[in-house]
Amino acid sequence: MRYARAAMYNRHDLAWLSARGWQRAMDASAQTGQDGDTILRQWRDNAFPLIVRRREPGMLENEVALAIAGPPREGRKIRIALRAAIDDIVTVQPPRALADAAGAIPDTWHPAFRSLLDEAAAERLDLAMFGSVAMQAITGLPCLGAGSDIDLLCRPATRGQLDGFVSLLRRHAGALPLDGEIMFPDGNAVAWKEWAILDKLAAGSRVLAKSIDTVALLPPARLLQTLDTFGGNHG
């Protein structure tokens, strides 16, 4: 899948670079030190995907902000930020389905994880993943640490699906370390835990919404309206 413009990407999308793109990335990151160079080579040589992240000020319209999330070292997360021209991106895919993470989930989580997947399937709720669980599932590298969460991406198309996602995660959050976001049809994403306590917030409260371009405090009604405008004909 190829996008015509950088604005059509979403955070957490997976992107694969061309040979030229990798060479440009290596040249641009020459000042990051040996650790950065080693990780870049590992990602290039194994054809691992990069993660689309929020754009930075001053980026060109044809540039995409990317990142590598490598396995932790000495308890420290490894993150490398990159930029790439759209023409240097060969393929872009949405985040992987959570079901694809089964092989990366620790044994102690398996019964509760299977229950979550079964209920999501029964309710026709499509859960995707990002973060450490996703990268371990994709790369086979030991990306999970002792304090890792399961980062979920919920992409409702209707208000009914939104309510279903929140109810599902509430039921399973006691047995699994569930984190992650609800991404609305316009690309704005809100932490599901923040959305789940809206009924406890004061009238007129806003939620922190992240998009490919911005971080902003938005009224929940504005986000709900996107379900009616963009997703009201689906499901």
C-alpha positions as CSV (number, residue, x, y, z in Angstrom):
1,M,0.0,0.0,0.0
2,R,1.3,3.4,-0.9
3,Y,0.0,6.8,0.3
4,A,0.1,9.8,-2.0
5,R,0.8,12.3,0.8
6,A,2.4,12.2,4.2
7,A,-0.8,13.6,5.8
8,M,-2.6,10.3,5.0
9,Y,-0.4,8.3,7.4
10,N,-1.5,7.5,10.9
11,R,0.6,7.1,14.0
12,H,1.5,3.5,14.7
13,D,1.4,2.5,11.0
14,L,4.3,0.2,9.9
15,A,6.6,1.4,7.1
16,W,9.3,-0.4,5.1
17,L,12.1,1.5,3.5
18,S,13.7,1.0,0.2
19,A,17.5,0.4,-0.1
20,R,17.9,4.1,-0.9
21,G,15.8,5.0,2.1
22,W,18.0,2.9,4.4
23,Q,21.1,4.5,3.0
24,R,19.8,8.0,3.6
25,A,18.7,7.0,7.1
26,M,22.2,5.6,7.8
27,D,23.8,8.8,6.5
28,A,21.5,11.1,8.5
29,S,22.1,9.2,11.7
30,A,25.8,9.0,11.5
31,Q,26.2,11.2,14.5
32,T,24.0,9.0,16.8
33,G,26.9,6.7,17.8
34,Q,27.7,3.0,17.5
35,D,24.5,1.8,19.2
36,G,22.3,3.7,16.8
37,D,24.3,2.5,13.8
38,T,24.1,-1.1,15.0
39,I,20.3,-1.1,15.5
40,L,19.8,0.6,12.1
41,R,21.8,-2.1,10.4
42,Q,19.9,-4.8,12.3
43,W,16.6,-3.4,11.2
44,R,17.8,-2.9,7.6
45,D,19.3,-6.4,7.2
46,N,16.2,-8.1,8.6
47,A,13.7,-6.0,6.7
48,F,12.0,-5.0,9.9
49,P,9.4,-2.2,9.7
50,L,9.6,1.2,11.2
51,I,6.8,2.9,13.1
52,V,5.1,6.0,11.9
53,R,5.2,8.7,14.6
54,R,3.9,12.3,15.0
55,R,5.4,14.8,12.6
56,E,7.9,17.3,13.8
57,P,7.9,21.1,13.2
58,G,9.7,22.1,10.1
59,M,9.2,18.8,8.2
60,L,8.6,18.9,4.5
61,E,5.2,17.8,3.2
62,N,6.8,14.8,1.5
63,E,8.6,13.6,4.6
64,V,7.3,11.1,7.1
65,A,8.4,10.9,10.7
66,L,9.5,7.3,11.7
67,A,11.0,5.5,14.6
68,I,12.7,2.3,15.6
69,A,11.7,0.8,19.0
70,G,14.5,-1.7,19.8
71,P,14.8,-4.2,22.6
72,P,15.7,-2.6,26.0
73,R,19.3,-2.5,27.1
74,E,20.2,-2.4,30.7
75,G,16.7,-1.5,31.6
76,R,16.6,1.4,29.1
77,K,14.3,1.6,26.1
78,I,16.0,2.0,22.8
79,R,14.3,4.6,20.5
80,I,15.7,6.0,17.3
81,A,13.9,8.8,15.5
82,L,14.1,9.1,11.7
83,R,12.7,11.0,8.8
84,A,12.1,9.6,5.3
85,A,10.8,10.9,2.0
86,I,7.6,9.3,0.8
87,D,9.4,8.1,-2.3
88,D,11.8,6.1,-0.1
89,I,9.0,4.1,1.6
90,V,8.2,0.9,-0.2
91,T,5.2,-0.3,1.8
92,V,2.9,1.0,4.6
93,Q,0.6,-1.2,6.6
94,P,-1.8,-0.5,9.5
95,P,-0.8,-1.9,12.9
96,R,-1.0,-5.7,13.2
97,A,-4.0,-7.4,14.7
98,L,-3.7,-8.3,18.4
99,A,-4.3,-11.9,17.6
100,D,-0.9,-12.0,15.8
101,A,0.8,-11.3,19.2
102,A,-0.1,-14.7,20.7
103,G,3.5,-16.0,20.3
104,A,5.0,-12.9,22.0
105,I,2.7,-13.0,25.1
106,P,4.3,-14.3,28.3
107,D,2.9,-17.6,29.5
108,T,1.4,-16.0,32.6
109,W,-0.8,-13.8,30.5
110,H,-2.0,-16.5,28.1
111,P,-5.4,-17.6,29.7
112,A,-6.5,-14.0,30.2
113,F,-5.2,-13.0,26.8
114,R,-7.1,-15.8,25.1
115,S,-10.3,-14.7,26.9
116,L,-9.8,-11.1,25.7
117,L,-9.4,-12.3,22.1
118,D,-12.4,-14.6,22.2
119,E,-14.7,-11.9,23.6
120,A,-13.4,-9.4,21.0
121,A,-14.1,-11.8,18.2
122,A,-17.5,-12.6,19.5
123,E,-18.4,-8.9,19.6
124,R,-16.7,-8.3,16.3
125,L,-14.3,-5.7,17.8
126,D,-11.1,-5.5,15.9
127,L,-8.2,-4.9,18.3
128,A,-4.8,-3.9,16.9
129,M,-1.5,-3.6,18.7
130,F,1.5,-1.4,19.0
131,G,4.4,-0.9,21.4
132,S,6.7,-3.6,22.8
133,V,4.3,-6.5,22.3
134,A,3.9,-5.6,18.7
135,M,7.6,-5.2,18.0
136,Q,8.4,-8.5,19.8
137,A,5.7,-10.3,17.7
138,I,7.0,-8.7,14.5
139,T,10.7,-9.0,15.0
140,G,11.1,-12.0,17.3
141,L,13.4,-9.8,19.4
142,P,13.1,-9.6,23.2
143,C,11.3,-6.2,23.3
144,L,9.2,-6.9,26.4
145,G,10.5,-5.9,29.7
146,A,9.3,-6.6,33.3
147,G,7.1,-3.5,33.3
148,S,5.8,-3.8,29.8
149,D,2.1,-3.2,29.0
150,I,-0.1,-4.6,26.2
151,D,-0.6,-1.5,24.0
152,L,-3.9,-1.8,22.2
153,L,-5.3,0.2,19.3
154,C,-9.1,0.4,19.1
155,R,-10.5,1.9,15.9
156,P,-14.2,2.3,16.3
157,A,-16.4,3.1,13.3
158,T,-19.6,3.7,15.3
159,R,-20.6,4.9,18.7
160,G,-21.7,1.3,19.5
161,Q,-18.3,0.0,18.7
162,L,-16.7,2.6,20.8
163,D,-18.8,1.6,23.8
164,G,-18.0,-2.0,23.1
165,F,-14.3,-1.4,23.1
166,V,-14.4,0.5,26.4
167,S,-16.6,-2.1,28.1
168,L,-14.3,-5.0,26.8
169,L,-11.1,-3.4,28.1
170,R,-12.6,-2.5,31.4
171,R,-13.6,-6.2,31.9
172,H,-10.1,-7.4,31.2
173,A,-7.9,-4.6,32.7
174,G,-7.8,-6.4,36.0
175,A,-6.2,-9.5,34.6
176,L,-3.9,-8.0,31.9
177,P,-1.7,-4.8,31.9
178,L,-3.8,-3.2,29.2
179,D,-2.8,0.2,27.9
180,G,-3.2,1.9,24.5
181,E,-5.5,4.3,22.6
182,I,-8.8,4.7,20.9
183,M,-8.2,6.1,17.4
184,F,-11.1,8.0,15.9
185,P,-11.9,8.1,12.2
186,D,-10.1,11.5,11.8
187,G,-6.8,10.1,13.2
188,N,-7.1,11.7,16.6
189,A,-6.3,9.1,19.4
190,V,-7.1,9.2,23.1
191,A,-5.8,7.0,25.8
192,W,-8.6,4.4,26.4
193,K,-8.2,4.8,30.2
194,E,-8.8,8.5,29.9
195,W,-11.9,8.0,27.8
196,A,-13.2,5.3,30.2
197,I,-13.5,7.9,33.0
198,L,-15.3,10.6,31.1
199,D,-18.4,10.1,33.2
200,K,-16.4,11.1,36.3
201,L,-15.0,14.3,34.8
202,A,-16.5,17.7,35.2
203,A,-18.9,19.0,32.5
204,G,-16.9,20.7,29.7
205,S,-13.7,18.7,30.4
206,R,-11.4,18.0,27.4
207,V,-9.3,14.9,26.6
208,L,-5.7,14.8,25.4
209,A,-5.9,13.8,21.7
210,K,-2.8,12.9,19.6
211,S,-2.8,12.9,15.8
212,I,-0.1,12.6,13.1
213,D,0.4,16.4,13.3
214,T,-0.7,17.6,16.8
215,V,-1.3,17.0,20.4
216,A,-4.3,19.0,21.6
217,L,-7.0,19.1,24.3
218,L,-10.3,18.4,22.5
219,P,-13.9,18.2,23.7
220,P,-15.2,14.6,23.6
221,A,-18.2,15.7,21.5
222,R,-15.9,16.7,18.7
223,L,-14.4,13.2,18.6
224,L,-17.8,11.5,18.8
225,Q,-18.9,13.6,15.9
226,T,-16.3,12.0,13.7
227,L,-18.0,8.6,14.2
228,D,-21.2,10.1,12.8
229,T,-19.4,11.9,10.0
230,F,-16.8,9.4,8.9
231,G,-18.0,6.1,10.4
232,G,-21.7,6.3,10.6
233,N,-22.3,4.1,7.6
234,H,-20.1,1.2,8.9
235,G,-21.6,-1.3,11.2
